[in-house]
């Protein structure tokens, strides 16, 4: 890397699900639909913490 950013922290699907308080299946759906970027490592997926934060930031809406 260029050194401009810290190394990304990769999370497992289970860690993302716990962080977002949703099921692992919901995270898999987000990954497969392309809404949540992920990297495939072998048979599993890894998601950067920054991508989770960005997804949540974009998902907020104002009610009322």
Helices and strands as residue ranges (DSSP letters): E 10-12, H 13-20, H 24-33, E 39-41, E 44-48, H 49-59
